[in-house]
Every structure is written in structure tokens, then in C-alpha cells.
Amino acid sequence: LSCAAGVPLRIEAIVHGLGGRSDTTPEDDVEAPRVGEVFIDLVSLDTRWPGLEEAESEGALIIMLAAPDVEEALHATIRALAREACHTRAAEDEPGQTALREPCDCAAVLSRAQELFPEVVGEMMEADDVERALAGSTLLEVRWPEDDTSAVRLACRVETSPLEESTLRAFKEILSQKHLFKAVRTERKWEAVADELGRMMGSQGEQTSVLRRRLLESSTLFSFTYSETRGHWVVKLSRPELLGDVTDGDEKLPGEEGAGGVHLHDALAAAVAEPRSLAPREAATARVATPVVLSSRGECGG
């Protein structure tokens, strides 16, 4: 939230105006949204934050969507299989960029995911389990065969997961900060990136950082090495062109205004009309779309 910079916020509820307007909602004595309006109920993750003064309530809100761990784990597994397939075929394309669009054998993905992320995948054994876990997912979908001779397939709807895009944003945020020493532009200590991710997305301790690093190890955007001398992980951006001119603060990530992304108010309007009508790429890019303008009452006016 631009008028509360540095304060991590979580969306407690999104209230759509679906009917006539009443003066208040019965449960919390708050004015209800009109038809076509959206109210977003925000909760601060920083318990020390006193809240906004009335004069500070004008601002812009950037919403970042996050996927459940199981979706990120399956997406990361498909990336890993795609990279291996590309290396095996000695493809000229960048590893994973072409093969990621090809549906994979669901059983093979599930078996590999149980090896890579057993604490996330848990006891999922069949395609039915995967389909239930992915109900309503905008990242992945289960494709059933038309006959019994073909295997059930698992397909990626997007090439870049929410965690990858959020990590890129965190990486750029760290690069824009002033440092006491000049470091390699495309490399940073993973702990610093993980801390910024925790500020943006929340964290449940050290294990969250470890899991996020493991989920990103198959990404084509990043590479990880362990520094024996310093005793910590280093993350390197594999595609420096994504940084742009970070120091000027003028760069725009995919999905932001001017970057060819989907406007958030268009995505929200589509969600009001049909909660699951968003196209896969629209749902993926809406997380960093046009800022929503808040009125003095905190309602979504943009």
C-alpha cells in the first residue's frame, strides 16, 4: 500500500457488490459495496503498526497473488522434468522454455514430486488426488484422456509461477537499495532475497526460506550455489536483461502498467462476472497489475 510503504499486508476478505446497497453489513457495521464495486479488507502482518490516519488513506494498492505450496511444487517438478528433457535432446532453446508447454505424464510428475517435495505432496498417489488439490488452479490442470490407452496428463497454464515472479520483484527491490559495498549486480545472498520475500509474502520461519529455495532451483530465471567460504547460499539471476535499469526505479515487471500486462480492475471485473473466467495468463499477471486507487473510505475505486 503506497501510503503505508514497508508494511506487509494480507487480504482478509474481498467483498463484491452483487446486489442492492445496504447502509451497513450486519457483521461488522461497515458500509457495503455497490454493484460493480469491490471492497478489499486488509490486515497488517506487523502488529506494531498503528494503522492509517484519516489524512493518509488516499493511495494505491498493488496486489500480488500467491499459489499454494502444492501448486508451486508440481510446477517446479514439471520445470525440472522439462529441463532434463531439453538437455537430453540437446535442444538449442533455453532449457525448459519449449518443453514446459507440453503436458507431462501425471504419474511421472507425481512420482518425481514425491522425491523432491515429500513434505508438500504428502500422500497424493493418484491423478484424482492431484485434480482435487488443483481445483480452481490457474497454474496447472489435469487433462484426462479420451480413451483408456492414454495416460493422464498434467499441463502448465503459465510458464512462470507466482513464486518466480515474486522472487524477481524481491531481487530487484534489493538491488535498488543502497549498500556499503559494490556487489555483483546479478548475484545476491539468498538470505537477503528470502527476507524480502518474507516481508512481501509472509513467512513461517527458516523452513519457509528453505522450501522456497528448493522450489526455485528448477527455475530458468535463477541459479543457486553454496559458498563454502561464507557458509551461505548465493542466488544468481540467469537472465540479467530482466533487471532493466533498476537503479532508476523506472523498470516495470510483467503485468504492471505500461508492460503489456492485464489491468487489475479488468481482472477483478471479470472475476465479479464469473469467478473462474480469467484466462490463465490473465490470472498469472494480475498480481502486479495497475494499482487500485483507494478512496478515503478504503474502498476499491480504481
C-alpha positions as CSV (number, residue, x, y, z in Angstrom):
1,L,0.0,0.0,0.0
2,S,1.7,3.2,-1.2
3,C,0.5,5.2,1.9
4,A,1.9,2.5,4.2
5,A,5.2,1.7,2.5
6,G,7.1,-1.1,4.1
7,V,4.1,-2.5,6.0
8,P,3.3,-6.1,4.8
9,L,-0.5,-6.6,4.4
10,R,-2.6,-9.7,4.0
11,I,-6.0,-9.7,2.2
12,E,-8.6,-10.9,4.8
13,A,-11.6,-10.7,2.5
14,I,-12.7,-9.5,-0.9
15,V,-16.4,-8.3,-0.9
16,H,-18.1,-8.0,-4.2
17,G,-21.2,-5.7,-4.7
18,L,-23.6,-8.3,-6.0
19,G,-27.0,-6.8,-5.1
20,G,-28.6,-3.6,-3.8
21,R,-26.7,-1.5,-1.5
22,S,-27.4,-1.5,2.2
23,D,-26.2,1.1,4.7
24,T,-24.1,-1.4,6.6
25,T,-23.1,-5.0,6.7
26,P,-24.6,-6.7,9.7
27,E,-21.4,-8.4,11.0
28,D,-19.0,-5.5,11.2
29,D,-21.1,-2.4,10.8
30,V,-19.3,-1.3,7.6
31,E,-20.9,0.2,4.6
32,A,-21.4,-2.5,1.9
33,P,-20.2,-2.1,-1.7
34,R,-22.5,-1.2,-4.6
35,V,-23.0,-3.4,-7.6
36,G,-19.7,-3.4,-9.6
37,E,-17.7,-2.3,-6.6
38,V,-15.1,-4.3,-4.8
39,F,-14.1,-3.8,-1.2
40,I,-10.8,-5.3,0.0
41,D,-10.3,-5.9,3.7
42,L,-6.6,-5.6,4.6
43,V,-4.9,-6.8,7.8
44,S,-1.4,-5.8,8.7
45,L,1.2,-8.5,9.4
46,D,3.1,-6.0,11.5
47,T,1.4,-6.0,14.9
48,R,3.2,-2.8,15.8
49,W,1.7,-0.8,13.0
50,P,-0.8,1.7,14.5
51,G,-2.8,2.0,11.3
52,L,-3.6,4.8,8.9
53,E,-4.6,8.3,9.9
54,E,-7.6,9.6,8.0
55,A,-5.4,12.0,6.1
56,E,-3.2,9.1,4.9
57,S,-6.0,6.9,3.5
58,E,-5.5,8.0,-0.1
59,G,-3.2,5.8,-2.0
60,A,-2.6,2.9,-4.4
61,L,-2.7,-0.8,-3.7
62,I,-0.6,-3.4,-5.6
63,I,-2.0,-6.9,-5.2
64,M,0.3,-9.9,-5.5
65,L,-1.3,-13.3,-5.8
66,A,0.5,-16.4,-4.3
67,A,0.0,-20.1,-5.2
68,P,-0.3,-22.9,-2.6
69,D,2.8,-24.9,-1.9
70,V,1.4,-27.9,-3.7
71,E,0.9,-26.0,-6.9
72,E,4.4,-24.4,-6.7
73,A,5.8,-27.9,-6.0
74,L,4.1,-29.5,-9.0
75,H,5.1,-26.6,-11.3
76,A,8.7,-26.8,-10.1
77,T,8.7,-30.6,-10.8
78,I,7.4,-30.1,-14.3
79,R,10.2,-27.4,-14.8
80,A,12.8,-29.9,-13.6
81,L,11.5,-32.6,-16.0
82,A,11.3,-30.2,-18.8
83,R,14.9,-29.1,-18.3
84,E,16.1,-32.7,-18.2
85,A,14.2,-33.4,-21.4
86,C,15.8,-30.4,-23.1
87,H,19.3,-31.4,-22.0
88,T,18.7,-35.0,-23.2
89,R,17.6,-33.8,-26.6
90,A,20.4,-31.2,-26.7
91,A,17.9,-28.6,-27.7
92,E,19.1,-25.2,-28.8
93,D,16.3,-23.4,-27.0
94,E,16.8,-22.2,-23.4
95,P,16.2,-25.2,-21.1
96,G,12.6,-25.6,-20.2
97,Q,11.1,-22.8,-22.3
98,T,9.7,-25.1,-25.0
99,A,9.1,-28.3,-23.2
100,L,7.2,-26.6,-20.4
101,R,4.3,-26.0,-22.7
102,E,4.0,-29.8,-23.3
103,P,1.7,-31.7,-21.0
104,C,3.5,-34.3,-18.9
105,D,2.6,-37.8,-17.7
106,C,0.8,-37.1,-14.4
107,A,2.1,-40.3,-12.8
108,A,5.7,-39.3,-13.7
109,V,5.3,-35.8,-12.3
110,L,3.7,-37.1,-9.1
111,S,6.5,-39.7,-8.6
112,R,9.2,-37.1,-9.1
113,A,7.4,-34.6,-6.9
114,Q,7.3,-37.1,-4.1
115,E,11.1,-37.3,-4.4
116,L,11.7,-33.6,-4.5
117,F,9.0,-32.3,-2.2
118,P,7.7,-35.1,0.0
119,E,6.6,-32.7,2.8
120,V,4.4,-30.8,0.3
121,V,3.0,-33.6,-1.9
122,G,2.2,-35.8,1.1
123,E,0.2,-38.9,0.4
124,M,-1.1,-38.0,-3.1
125,M,-0.9,-41.2,-5.1
126,E,-3.4,-40.9,-8.0
127,A,-4.4,-38.4,-10.6
128,D,-7.7,-38.0,-8.7
129,D,-5.7,-36.7,-5.7
130,V,-3.9,-34.2,-7.9
131,E,-7.1,-33.0,-9.5
132,R,-8.7,-32.4,-6.1
133,A,-5.6,-30.5,-5.0
134,L,-5.6,-28.3,-8.1
135,A,-9.3,-27.5,-8.1
136,G,-9.6,-23.9,-9.4
137,S,-5.9,-23.6,-10.1
138,T,-4.8,-21.0,-12.7
139,L,-1.3,-22.6,-12.8
140,L,-1.9,-26.2,-13.6
141,E,-4.6,-28.5,-15.0
142,V,-5.2,-32.3,-15.2
143,R,-6.1,-33.5,-18.6
144,W,-7.9,-36.8,-18.8
145,P,-7.5,-39.0,-21.9
146,E,-10.4,-39.8,-24.2
147,D,-9.7,-43.5,-24.0
148,D,-8.1,-45.9,-21.5
149,T,-5.0,-46.4,-23.6
150,S,-3.6,-43.0,-22.9
151,A,-2.1,-41.6,-19.7
152,V,-3.5,-38.8,-17.7
153,R,-1.5,-35.6,-18.4
154,L,-0.6,-32.6,-16.2
155,A,-0.2,-29.3,-18.0
156,C,1.2,-25.9,-17.1
157,R,-1.1,-23.0,-17.9
158,V,1.7,-20.5,-17.3
159,E,5.5,-20.6,-17.8
160,T,6.4,-18.5,-14.7
161,S,5.0,-19.3,-11.3
162,P,3.9,-16.7,-8.8
163,L,6.9,-17.5,-6.6
164,E,9.3,-16.9,-9.5
165,E,7.7,-13.5,-10.3
166,S,7.6,-12.5,-6.7
167,T,11.3,-13.5,-6.3
168,L,12.2,-11.4,-9.3
169,R,10.4,-8.5,-7.7
170,A,12.2,-9.1,-4.4
171,F,15.6,-9.4,-6.2
172,K,15.0,-6.0,-8.0
173,E,13.9,-4.4,-4.7
174,I,17.2,-5.4,-3.0
175,L,19.2,-4.2,-6.0
176,S,17.6,-0.8,-5.7
177,Q,18.7,-0.4,-2.1
178,K,22.0,1.3,-1.2
179,H,24.8,-1.0,0.0
180,L,28.1,-0.4,1.7
181,F,30.0,-2.3,-0.9
182,K,29.6,-2.9,-4.6
183,A,28.4,-6.4,-5.2
184,V,28.0,-8.3,-8.5
185,R,24.8,-6.9,-10.0
186,T,23.2,-10.3,-10.8
187,E,24.1,-12.1,-7.6
188,R,22.8,-11.7,-4.0
189,K,22.9,-13.6,-0.8
190,W,19.8,-15.8,-0.7
191,E,19.1,-15.0,2.9
192,A,18.6,-11.3,1.8
193,V,16.2,-12.3,-1.0
194,A,14.4,-14.7,1.3
195,D,13.9,-12.0,3.9
196,E,12.5,-9.6,1.3
197,L,10.2,-12.4,0.1
198,G,9.1,-13.0,3.7
199,R,8.3,-9.3,4.0
200,M,6.2,-9.4,0.9
201,M,4.5,-12.8,1.2
202,G,4.8,-13.7,4.9
203,S,6.9,-16.5,6.4
204,Q,6.7,-19.3,8.9
205,G,10.3,-19.4,9.9
206,E,13.5,-20.8,8.4
207,Q,11.8,-23.8,6.8
208,T,9.8,-21.4,4.6
209,S,13.0,-20.0,3.2
210,V,14.5,-23.4,2.6
211,L,11.4,-24.6,0.8
212,R,11.2,-21.5,-1.4
213,R,14.8,-22.0,-2.4
214,R,14.2,-25.6,-3.3
215,L,11.1,-24.7,-5.3
216,L,13.2,-22.2,-7.3
217,E,16.1,-24.5,-8.0
218,S,14.5,-25.7,-11.3
219,S,13.6,-22.2,-12.4
220,T,15.2,-20.9,-15.6
221,L,15.3,-17.4,-14.0
222,F,17.6,-18.2,-11.2
223,S,20.6,-20.4,-10.3
224,F,21.8,-21.3,-6.8
225,T,25.3,-22.0,-5.5
226,Y,26.6,-22.7,-2.0
227,S,29.5,-20.6,-0.9
228,E,31.8,-22.8,1.3
229,T,33.9,-19.8,2.3
230,R,31.0,-17.7,3.5
231,G,28.7,-20.5,4.6
232,H,25.6,-19.4,2.8
233,W,23.6,-19.8,-0.4
234,V,24.0,-17.3,-3.3
235,V,21.2,-16.7,-5.9
236,K,22.1,-15.5,-9.3
237,L,19.7,-14.1,-11.9
238,S,20.1,-16.1,-15.0
239,R,18.6,-13.5,-17.3
240,P,20.1,-10.1,-16.5
241,E,18.0,-8.4,-19.1
242,L,15.0,-8.7,-16.8
243,L,16.6,-6.2,-14.4
244,G,16.4,-3.3,-16.8
245,D,17.7,0.0,-15.2
246,V,17.0,-1.0,-11.6
247,T,18.8,2.0,-10.0
248,D,16.4,4.5,-11.7
249,G,13.4,2.8,-10.3
250,D,11.6,3.1,-13.6
251,E,11.5,-0.6,-14.6
252,K,8.2,-2.4,-15.0
253,L,7.7,-6.0,-14.2
254,P,5.4,-8.1,-16.4
255,G,1.8,-7.2,-15.6
256,E,2.5,-3.6,-14.5
257,E,1.0,-0.6,-16.3
258,G,3.0,0.0,-19.4
259,A,4.4,-3.5,-19.5
260,G,1.6,-5.1,-21.6
261,G,0.1,-6.9,-18.6
262,V,-3.5,-7.3,-17.6
263,H,-5.1,-4.4,-15.7
264,L,-6.2,-5.4,-12.2
265,H,-9.5,-3.7,-12.4
266,D,-10.3,-5.6,-15.6
267,A,-9.3,-8.9,-13.9
268,L,-11.4,-8.1,-10.9
269,A,-14.4,-7.1,-13.1
270,A,-14.1,-10.4,-14.9
271,A,-14.0,-12.2,-11.5
272,V,-17.2,-10.4,-10.4
273,A,-19.0,-11.6,-13.6
274,E,-17.5,-15.1,-13.5
275,P,-15.2,-16.0,-10.6
276,R,-13.2,-18.5,-12.7
277,S,-13.5,-16.9,-16.1
278,L,-9.9,-15.5,-16.1
279,A,-7.7,-16.8,-18.9
280,P,-4.5,-18.5,-17.5
281,R,-2.1,-15.7,-18.4
282,E,-4.6,-13.0,-17.1
283,A,-4.8,-14.8,-13.8
284,A,-1.0,-15.0,-13.6
285,T,-0.2,-11.4,-14.5
286,A,-3.0,-9.8,-12.4
287,R,-0.8,-9.9,-9.3
288,V,1.3,-6.9,-10.3
289,A,-1.2,-5.1,-12.4
290,T,-2.4,-1.5,-12.4
291,P,-2.6,-0.1,-8.8
292,V,-6.0,0.1,-7.4
293,V,-6.9,3.6,-6.2
294,L,-8.4,3.7,-2.7
295,S,-10.8,6.3,-1.6
296,S,-10.8,7.9,1.8
297,R,-13.1,5.1,3.0
298,G,-10.6,2.5,1.8
299,E,-12.9,1.2,-1.0
300,C,-11.6,0.0,-4.3
301,G,-12.1,2.8,-6.7
302,G,-9.6,2.0,-9.5
